[in-house]
């Protein structure tokens, strides 16, 4: 169990560092498509967390799975709200000509 936990934390640290570096270098014009991509990835995380909670192997896995479901779901919802707000910025407020 100890070695698996260390390995998991190491992978988590590397994924966080790589994700930060990739997102930091994205042009502002590409943030809307990037938000859509991260929403899709977070939806995969929600499904994985639901599977983890459904197995209910231990109380710790159940609690961490529930936290993961809540965190990933809030990230998906927030991503869609931000994407919608950004897309509304590009719409013209002037009436269009028929």
Residue frames as a rotation matrix with the C-alpha (Angstrom) as fourth column:
UNK 1
0.570 0.822 0.000 0.00
0.822 -0.570 0.000 0.00
0.000 0.000 -1.000 0.00
UNK 2
0.437 -0.450 -0.779 2.82
0.237 -0.778 0.582 2.44
-0.868 -0.439 -0.233 0.87
UNK 3
-0.655 -0.733 0.186 4.61
0.330 -0.056 0.942 2.03
-0.680 0.678 0.278 -2.45
UNK 4
-0.267 0.653 0.709 1.38
0.946 0.039 0.321 2.43
0.182 0.757 -0.628 -4.43
UNK 5
0.707 0.525 -0.473 0.56
0.638 -0.763 0.107 5.61
-0.305 -0.378 -0.874 -2.52
UNK 6
-0.017 -0.809 -0.588 4.01
0.086 -0.587 0.805 7.09
-0.996 -0.037 0.079 -3.23
UNK 7
-0.756 -0.244 0.608 3.70
0.577 0.192 0.794 6.14
-0.310 0.951 -0.005 -6.91
UNK 8
0.163 0.920 0.356 0.24
0.974 -0.207 0.088 7.72
0.155 0.333 -0.930 -7.10
UNK 9
0.672 0.036 -0.740 1.42
0.363 -0.886 0.287 10.93
-0.645 -0.462 -0.609 -5.46
UNK 10
-0.426 -0.894 -0.143 4.40
0.192 -0.244 0.951 11.08
-0.884 0.377 0.276 -7.82
UNK 11
-0.571 0.305 0.762 2.13
0.819 0.143 0.556 10.71
0.061 0.941 -0.332 -10.88
UNK 12
0.549 0.820 -0.163 -0.23
0.834 -0.549 0.048 13.34
-0.050 -0.163 -0.985 -9.47
UNK 13
0.312 -0.525 -0.792 2.66
0.194 -0.781 0.594 15.78
-0.930 -0.339 -0.142 -8.94
UNK 14
-0.742 -0.625 0.242 4.00
0.327 -0.022 0.945 15.24
-0.585 0.780 0.220 -12.45
UNK 15
-0.232 0.744 0.626 0.52
0.953 0.047 0.298 15.61
0.192 0.666 -0.720 -14.00
UNK 16
0.672 0.482 -0.563 -0.06
0.631 -0.769 0.096 18.84
-0.387 -0.420 -0.821 -12.10
UNK 17
-0.077 -0.806 -0.587 3.29
0.080 -0.592 0.802 20.30
-0.994 0.015 0.110 -13.16
UNK 18
-0.820 -0.222 0.527 2.87
0.500 0.169 0.849 19.32
-0.278 0.960 -0.027 -16.82
UNK 19
0.111 0.949 0.294 -0.73
0.988 -0.138 0.074 20.59
0.111 0.282 -0.953 -16.89
UNK 20
0.568 0.050 -0.821 0.33
0.390 -0.896 0.215 23.93
-0.725 -0.442 -0.528 -15.41
UNK 21
-0.449 -0.842 -0.299 3.13
0.046 -0.356 0.933 24.34
-0.892 0.406 0.199 -17.93
UNK 22
-0.665 0.261 0.699 0.93
0.746 0.280 0.605 23.43
-0.038 0.924 -0.381 -20.90
UNK 23
0.389 0.920 0.036 -1.93
0.920 -0.390 0.039 25.77
0.050 0.018 -0.999 -19.93
UNK 24
0.292 -0.342 -0.893 0.41
0.366 -0.823 0.435 28.64
-0.884 -0.454 -0.115 -19.05
UNK 25
-0.690 -0.701 -0.179 1.73
0.062 -0.304 0.951 28.78
-0.721 0.645 0.253 -22.62
UNK 26
-0.220 0.696 0.684 -1.66
0.954 0.299 0.003 28.81
-0.202 0.653 -0.730 -24.36
UNK 27
-0.920 -0.051 0.389 -2.55
0.211 -0.900 0.381 31.90
0.331 0.432 0.839 -26.38
UNK 28
-0.716 0.690 -0.108 -5.58
-0.205 -0.355 -0.912 33.85
-0.668 -0.631 0.395 -25.09
UNK 29
-0.299 0.619 -0.726 -7.35
-0.953 -0.155 0.261 33.17
0.049 0.770 0.636 -28.41
UNK 30
-0.402 0.068 -0.913 -7.33
-0.288 0.937 0.197 29.45
0.869 0.342 -0.358 -27.66
UNK 31
-0.907 -0.002 0.420 -8.76
-0.418 0.114 -0.901 29.56
-0.046 -0.993 -0.104 -24.16
UNK 32
0.055 0.997 0.061 -12.34
-0.952 0.071 -0.297 28.77
-0.300 -0.042 0.953 -25.24
UNK 33
0.453 0.105 -0.885 -11.39
-0.536 0.825 -0.177 25.56
0.712 0.555 0.430 -27.10
UNK 34
-0.636 -0.736 -0.230 -9.07
-0.202 0.447 -0.871 24.65
0.744 -0.508 -0.433 -24.23
UNK 35
-0.603 0.503 0.619 -11.94
-0.753 -0.104 -0.650 25.04
-0.262 -0.858 0.442 -21.75
UNK 36
0.475 0.798 -0.372 -14.06
-0.875 0.474 -0.098 22.71
0.098 0.372 0.923 -23.87
UNK 37
0.072 -0.543 -0.837 -11.28
-0.263 0.799 -0.541 20.13
0.962 0.259 -0.086 -23.87
UNK 38
-0.880 -0.428 0.207 -10.79
-0.291 0.141 -0.946 20.33
0.376 -0.892 -0.249 -20.12
UNK 39
-0.118 0.912 0.394 -14.55
-0.964 -0.010 -0.267 19.92
-0.240 -0.411 0.880 -19.63
UNK 40
0.573 0.283 -0.769 -14.37
-0.577 0.806 -0.132 16.67
0.582 0.519 0.626 -21.60
UNK 41
-0.374 -0.791 -0.485 -11.42
-0.068 0.545 -0.836 15.48
0.925 -0.280 -0.257 -19.52
UNK 42
-0.794 0.136 0.593 -13.20
-0.608 -0.202 -0.768 16.39
0.015 -0.970 0.243 -16.29
UNK 43
0.331 0.939 -0.098 -16.23
-0.940 0.337 0.054 14.43
0.084 0.075 0.994 -17.44
UNK 44
0.251 -0.350 -0.902 -13.96
-0.147 0.908 -0.393 11.39
0.957 0.231 0.176 -17.72
UNK 45
-0.811 -0.571 0.127 -12.73
-0.162 0.011 -0.987 12.10
0.562 -0.821 -0.102 -14.19
UNK 46
-0.261 0.809 0.527 -16.34
-0.962 -0.176 -0.207 12.22
-0.075 -0.561 0.824 -12.96
UNK 47
0.609 0.490 -0.624 -17.02
-0.592 0.804 0.055 8.79
0.529 0.336 0.780 -14.47
UNK 48
-0.177 -0.769 -0.614 -13.84
0.064 0.613 -0.787 7.37
0.982 -0.179 -0.059 -12.90
UNK 49
-0.841 -0.107 0.531 -14.75
-0.479 -0.310 -0.822 8.82
0.253 -0.945 0.209 -9.51
UNK 50
0.176 0.969 0.176 -18.26
-0.983 0.164 0.080 7.37
0.048 -0.187 0.981 -9.73
UNK 51
0.468 -0.096 -0.879 -16.77
-0.198 0.957 -0.210 3.94
0.861 0.273 0.429 -10.48
UNK 52
-0.634 -0.767 -0.099 -14.45
-0.012 0.138 -0.990 4.33
0.773 -0.627 -0.096 -7.49
UNK 53
-0.578 0.499 0.646 -17.35
-0.816 -0.332 -0.474 5.25
-0.022 -0.801 0.599 -5.21
UNK 54
0.415 0.836 -0.359 -19.48
-0.852 0.495 0.168 2.40
0.318 0.236 0.918 -6.58
UNK 55
-0.022 -0.499 -0.866 -16.86
-0.063 0.866 -0.497 -0.24
0.998 0.043 -0.050 -5.73
UNK 56
0.574 0.278 0.770 -16.85
-0.691 -0.338 0.638 0.86
0.438 -0.899 -0.002 -2.06
UNK 57
0.232 -0.597 -0.768 -13.75
0.223 0.801 -0.555 -1.17
0.947 -0.043 0.319 -1.19
UNK 58
-0.429 -0.347 -0.834 -13.02
0.891 -0.012 -0.454 0.89
0.148 -0.938 0.314 1.91
UNK 59
0.551 0.645 -0.530 -14.33
0.744 -0.667 -0.038 3.94
-0.378 -0.374 -0.847 3.71
UNK 60
-0.151 -0.698 -0.700 -11.28
0.115 -0.715 0.689 5.96
-0.982 0.023 0.188 2.59
UNK 61
-0.896 -0.166 0.411 -11.85
0.405 0.071 0.912 5.14
-0.181 0.984 0.004 -1.09
UNK 62
0.024 0.981 0.193 -15.53
0.988 -0.053 0.147 6.04
0.154 0.187 -0.970 -0.72
UNK 63
0.519 0.149 -0.841 -14.75
0.493 -0.857 0.152 9.41
-0.698 -0.494 -0.519 0.89
UNK 64
-0.487 -0.768 -0.416 -12.01
0.007 -0.480 0.877 10.27
-0.873 0.425 0.239 -1.61
UNK 65
-0.722 0.299 0.624 -14.31
0.692 0.307 0.654 9.18
0.004 0.904 -0.428 -4.46
UNK 66
0.385 0.912 -0.139 -17.10
0.917 -0.395 -0.054 11.44
-0.104 -0.106 -0.989 -3.24
UNK 67
0.238 -0.395 -0.887 -14.69
0.136 -0.891 0.433 14.36
-0.962 -0.224 -0.158 -2.96
UNK 68
-0.804 -0.576 0.148 -13.48
0.183 -0.003 0.983 13.61
-0.566 0.818 0.108 -6.50
UNK 69
-0.279 0.790 0.546 -17.07
0.956 0.174 0.236 13.50
0.092 0.588 -0.804 -7.82
UNK 70
0.629 0.539 -0.560 -17.90
0.639 -0.769 -0.022 16.85
-0.443 -0.344 -0.828 -6.22
UNK 71
-0.036 -0.737 -0.675 -14.65
-0.002 -0.675 0.738 18.52
-0.999 0.028 0.022 -7.33
UNK 72
-0.859 -0.321 0.400 -14.78
0.356 0.188 0.915 17.27
-0.369 0.928 -0.047 -10.92
UNK 73
-0.023 0.929 0.369 -18.49
0.998 0.001 0.060 18.06
0.055 0.370 -0.928 -11.29
UNK 74
0.613 0.217 -0.759 -18.00
0.393 -0.918 0.055 21.60
-0.685 -0.332 -0.648 -10.01
UNK 75
-0.433 -0.836 -0.337 -15.09
-0.019 -0.366 0.931 21.99
-0.901 0.410 0.143 -12.41
UNK 76
-0.670 0.267 0.692 -17.23
0.738 0.332 0.587 20.83
-0.073 0.905 -0.420 -15.36
UNK 77
0.423 0.905 -0.047 -20.08
0.902 -0.425 -0.068 23.19
-0.082 -0.014 -0.997 -14.45
UNK 78
0.411 -0.343 -0.845 -17.71
0.150 -0.888 0.434 26.10
-0.899 -0.305 -0.313 -13.88
UNK 79
-0.681 -0.710 0.178 -15.97
0.243 0.011 0.970 25.40
-0.690 0.704 0.165 -17.17
UNK 80
-0.328 0.645 0.690 -19.23
0.935 0.119 0.333 25.50
0.132 0.755 -0.642 -19.08
UNK 81
0.668 0.569 -0.480 -20.24
0.656 -0.754 0.019 28.74
-0.351 -0.328 -0.877 -17.37
UNK 82
0.018 -0.751 -0.660 -16.92
0.003 -0.660 0.751 30.37
-1.000 -0.016 -0.009 -18.19
UNK 83
-0.776 -0.282 0.565 -17.04
0.508 0.251 0.824 29.11
-0.374 0.926 -0.051 -21.79
UNK 84
0.140 0.916 0.375 -20.56
0.987 -0.160 0.021 30.49
0.079 0.368 -0.927 -22.21
UNK 85
0.649 0.063 -0.758 -19.50
0.344 -0.913 0.219 33.84
-0.678 -0.403 -0.614 -20.80
UNK 86
-0.407 -0.876 -0.258 -16.50
0.043 -0.301 0.953 34.01
-0.913 0.376 0.160 -23.13
UNK 87
-0.638 0.213 0.740 -18.61
0.764 0.295 0.573 33.13
-0.096 0.931 -0.351 -26.18
UNK 88
0.509 0.855 -0.101 -21.14
0.846 -0.519 -0.124 35.85
-0.158 -0.022 -0.987 -25.29
UNK 89
0.141 -0.542 -0.828 -18.28
0.155 -0.814 0.559 38.37
-0.978 -0.207 -0.031 -25.39
UNK 90
-0.827 -0.536 0.169 -17.86
0.210 -0.015 0.978 37.69
-0.521 0.844 0.125 -29.11
UNK 91
-0.116 0.862 0.493 -21.52
0.992 0.127 0.011 38.23
-0.053 0.490 -0.870 -29.98
UNK 92
-0.834 -0.138 0.534 -22.42
0.285 -0.936 0.205 41.60
0.471 0.323 0.821 -31.40
UNK 93
-0.572 0.652 -0.498 -24.83
0.515 -0.187 -0.837 43.75
-0.639 -0.735 -0.228 -29.42
UNK 94
-0.637 0.330 -0.697 -25.94
-0.631 -0.742 0.226 45.51
-0.443 0.584 0.681 -32.62
UNK 95
0.376 0.803 0.463 -28.99
-0.220 0.562 -0.797 44.17
-0.900 0.198 0.388 -34.43
UNK 96
-0.637 -0.606 0.476 -28.13
0.272 0.402 0.874 42.18
-0.721 0.686 -0.091 -37.53
UNK 97
-0.369 0.470 -0.802 -29.36
-0.822 -0.567 0.046 43.24
-0.433 0.676 0.596 -40.95
UNK 98
0.327 0.569 0.755 -31.81
-0.130 0.818 -0.560 40.84
-0.936 0.085 0.341 -42.64
